[in-house]
Amino acid sequence: MKFAVIQFPGSNCDTDMFHAIRDILGEEVAFVSSDASDLSGYDAVMVPGGFSFGDYLRSGAIARFAPIMTALKAFADSGKLVLGTCNGFQILCEAGLLPGAFLRNRDLHFVCKYQALKVENNQTAFTSRYQAGEEISLPIAHGEGNYYCDPETLEELRAKHQIVFSYAGDNPNGSTANIAGICNQAGNVIGLMPHPERAVEALIGGIDGLRVFESMRDTYEKNLGGQA
């Protein structure tokens, strides 16, 4: 399985993602510039966290116009796997690959800590290794993590089981319905505010994030790869 990690100017979690895939998951991975226009040959694309283009407008608002986004939309439309974390989630929303938008955190402070999460849907390509309702802990680090959607969109997300993770216990940013991660209706694109790539080694605090990547590999092997 071959992963691509997109690098935008200002990305700062791209190397974390690269390390998680190459050194922990043991799969092939390459960096792809946001100026590139081709994602052929890859089986999954990771849109990492950071501050793309300095977040000088809304988070992700400039990145959505990068050349790579045309290829990313086509990649997603083909049914292949796309994971966006933190700023990557914001970029996917700005690009229309996921519904909703992001506001400043409720208390107008940057938050950086381990956060309890509840697995709302373990029937996705990214969560099959979790148990439904399981509580896990992943790090968060964001200033604009307050996910917002209108009531109609929220009703649709619930009806179609697109809410994948929610914040357990305290809501750190004011996110609508405690939403921490959602997927598209096809189930091949997911956005998470937490950072699973920062939770793949016990040495640095826990391995609850590793199963996101293992689930992706399982999905590829069962449905998209040579064993399909």
C-alpha positions as CSV (number, residue, x, y, z in Angstrom):
1,M,0.0,0.0,0.0
2,K,1.4,3.4,-1.0
3,F,0.5,6.6,0.9
4,A,1.0,10.2,-0.2
5,V,1.4,13.0,2.4
6,I,0.6,16.4,0.9
7,Q,2.9,19.2,2.0
8,F,1.5,22.7,2.0
9,P,3.6,25.8,2.9
10,G,3.2,25.9,6.7
11,S,2.4,22.2,7.2
12,N,4.0,21.0,10.4
13,C,2.6,17.6,11.0
14,D,3.7,16.1,7.6
15,T,6.8,14.5,9.1
16,D,4.8,13.0,12.0
17,M,2.4,11.5,9.4
18,F,5.3,10.2,7.3
19,H,7.0,8.6,10.4
20,A,3.7,6.9,11.5
21,I,3.2,5.3,8.1
22,R,6.8,4.4,7.2
23,D,8.3,3.5,10.6
24,I,5.4,2.3,12.6
25,L,2.8,1.0,10.0
26,G,5.7,-0.2,7.8
27,E,4.1,0.9,4.5
28,E,5.5,2.9,1.6
29,V,5.0,6.6,1.8
30,A,6.1,9.8,-0.1
31,F,5.8,13.5,0.3
32,V,3.8,15.2,-2.5
33,S,4.0,19.0,-2.9
34,S,0.8,21.1,-2.9
35,D,2.1,22.4,-6.3
36,A,1.9,18.9,-7.8
37,S,-1.0,17.9,-10.0
38,D,-0.9,14.1,-10.0
39,L,-1.7,11.5,-7.4
40,S,-1.7,8.5,-9.6
41,G,0.1,5.5,-8.2
42,Y,-1.1,6.2,-4.6
43,D,-3.6,4.2,-2.7
44,A,-4.3,6.7,0.1
45,V,-3.7,10.4,0.6
46,M,-3.0,12.1,3.9
47,V,-3.8,15.8,4.3
48,P,-1.7,16.7,7.5
49,G,-2.1,19.3,10.2
50,G,-0.2,22.5,10.5
51,F,-0.9,26.0,9.4
52,S,-1.2,25.8,5.6
53,F,-0.3,29.2,4.1
54,G,0.0,30.6,7.6
55,D,-3.8,30.4,8.1
56,Y,-3.8,34.0,7.1
57,L,-7.5,33.7,6.2
58,R,-9.8,31.0,7.5
59,S,-7.8,27.9,8.2
60,G,-7.5,26.0,5.0
61,A,-9.1,28.7,2.9
62,I,-6.0,29.3,0.8
63,A,-4.9,25.7,0.6
64,R,-8.2,24.8,-1.1
65,F,-6.9,26.6,-4.2
66,A,-3.5,24.7,-4.4
67,P,-3.0,22.8,-7.6
68,I,-3.0,19.4,-5.8
69,M,-6.6,19.9,-4.8
70,T,-7.9,19.2,-8.3
71,A,-6.1,15.9,-8.2
72,L,-7.3,15.2,-4.6
73,K,-10.9,15.7,-5.6
74,A,-10.5,13.3,-8.5
75,F,-8.7,10.8,-6.2
76,A,-11.6,11.0,-3.7
77,D,-14.2,10.6,-6.4
78,S,-12.5,7.4,-7.5
79,G,-13.2,5.9,-4.1
80,K,-9.7,5.8,-2.8
81,L,-9.0,6.7,0.9
82,V,-8.3,10.3,2.0
83,L,-7.5,11.2,5.6
84,G,-7.3,14.8,6.8
85,T,-6.2,15.6,10.3
86,C,-6.6,19.0,12.1
87,N,-5.7,21.6,9.4
88,G,-6.3,18.8,6.9
89,F,-9.9,18.4,8.2
90,Q,-10.3,22.2,7.7
91,I,-8.9,22.0,4.2
92,L,-11.3,19.1,3.3
93,C,-14.2,21.2,4.5
94,E,-13.1,24.3,2.6
95,A,-12.7,22.2,-0.5
96,G,-16.2,20.8,-0.2
97,L,-15.0,17.2,0.2
98,L,-16.6,17.2,3.7
99,P,-19.6,19.2,4.9
100,G,-19.5,22.0,7.5
101,A,-17.0,24.7,8.5
102,F,-14.7,25.7,11.3
103,L,-14.9,28.6,13.8
104,R,-12.5,29.9,16.4
105,N,-12.5,27.8,19.6
106,R,-15.3,28.7,21.9
107,D,-13.0,30.2,24.5
108,L,-10.8,31.8,21.9
109,H,-7.7,30.0,23.1
110,F,-5.4,27.5,21.4
111,V,-5.8,24.1,23.0
112,C,-3.1,21.5,23.1
113,K,-3.7,18.3,25.2
114,Y,-4.7,14.7,25.1
115,Q,-8.4,14.5,24.6
116,A,-10.9,11.7,25.4
117,L,-12.9,10.6,22.3
118,K,-15.8,8.2,21.7
119,V,-15.8,6.0,18.6
120,E,-19.3,6.7,17.2
121,N,-18.9,4.6,14.0
122,N,-16.6,1.6,13.8
123,Q,-17.9,0.5,10.4
124,T,-15.7,2.9,8.3
125,A,-12.5,2.3,6.4
126,F,-10.7,4.2,9.1
127,T,-12.2,2.7,12.3
128,S,-12.8,-1.0,11.7
129,R,-10.2,-1.9,14.4
130,Y,-12.0,0.0,17.1
131,Q,-15.1,-1.1,19.0
132,A,-18.3,0.8,18.7
133,G,-18.6,3.2,21.7
134,E,-15.0,2.6,22.7
135,E,-13.3,5.6,24.5
136,I,-9.8,6.4,23.3
137,S,-7.4,9.3,23.8
138,L,-5.7,11.3,21.1
139,P,-3.8,14.6,21.2
140,I,-5.4,17.8,19.9
141,A,-3.7,21.1,19.0
142,H,-5.8,23.7,17.4
143,G,-7.2,27.3,17.6
144,E,-10.0,26.9,15.1
145,G,-11.4,23.4,15.9
146,N,-14.9,24.5,16.6
147,Y,-16.8,22.4,13.9
148,Y,-20.0,24.0,12.8
149,C,-22.8,22.8,10.6
150,D,-26.5,23.8,10.3
151,P,-29.3,21.7,11.8
152,E,-30.2,20.1,8.5
153,T,-26.6,19.0,7.9
154,L,-26.3,17.7,11.4
155,E,-29.5,15.7,11.0
156,E,-28.1,14.2,7.7
157,L,-24.7,13.4,9.4
158,R,-26.5,11.5,12.1
159,A,-28.9,9.7,9.8
160,K,-26.2,8.5,7.5
161,H,-23.8,7.6,10.3
162,Q,-21.1,10.1,9.2
163,I,-20.1,11.2,12.7
164,V,-17.1,9.0,13.3
165,F,-15.6,10.4,16.5
166,S,-17.1,12.7,19.2
167,Y,-15.5,14.4,22.1
168,A,-16.0,12.5,25.4
169,G,-16.4,14.3,28.6
170,D,-15.5,18.0,28.0
171,N,-15.9,19.6,24.6
172,P,-12.6,21.4,24.2
173,N,-13.7,23.9,21.4
174,G,-17.5,24.2,21.3
175,S,-17.9,21.9,18.3
176,T,-21.5,21.2,17.2
177,A,-22.8,18.0,18.8
178,N,-19.3,17.4,20.2
179,I,-18.2,16.3,16.7
180,A,-14.5,15.5,16.5
181,G,-14.4,13.6,13.2
182,I,-16.7,12.9,10.2
183,C,-16.7,11.1,6.9
184,N,-18.3,11.7,3.6
185,Q,-21.4,9.7,2.5
186,A,-19.2,7.3,0.5
187,G,-17.1,6.6,3.6
188,N,-13.7,7.0,1.8
189,V,-12.9,10.5,3.0
190,I,-12.5,11.4,6.7
191,G,-11.6,14.5,8.7
192,L,-10.4,14.4,12.3
193,M,-9.5,17.3,14.5
194,P,-7.4,15.1,16.8
195,H,-3.9,13.8,15.6
196,P,-3.8,10.0,15.3
197,E,-0.3,10.2,13.8
198,R,0.9,11.6,17.2
199,A,-0.4,8.5,19.1
200,V,1.2,5.6,17.4
201,E,4.0,4.9,20.0
202,A,3.7,4.1,23.7
203,L,7.0,6.0,24.2
204,I,5.3,9.3,23.5
205,G,2.0,8.8,25.2
206,G,-0.1,6.1,23.7
207,I,-1.0,4.0,20.6
208,D,-4.7,4.7,20.3
209,G,-4.1,6.4,16.9
210,L,-2.4,3.5,15.3
211,R,-5.6,1.6,14.6
212,V,-6.7,4.4,12.2
213,F,-3.8,3.5,9.9
214,E,-4.2,-0.2,10.5
215,S,-7.9,0.1,9.6
216,M,-7.0,1.9,6.3
217,R,-4.6,-0.9,5.4
218,D,-7.2,-3.6,6.2
219,T,-9.7,-1.8,4.0
220,Y,-7.1,-1.6,1.1
221,E,-6.3,-5.2,1.4
222,K,-9.9,-6.3,1.5
223,N,-11.4,-4.0,-1.0
224,L,-8.9,-2.0,-3.0
225,G,-5.7,-4.0,-3.3
226,G,-4.6,-7.1,-4.9
227,Q,-6.8,-9.2,-2.6
228,A,-10.0,-7.5,-3.7
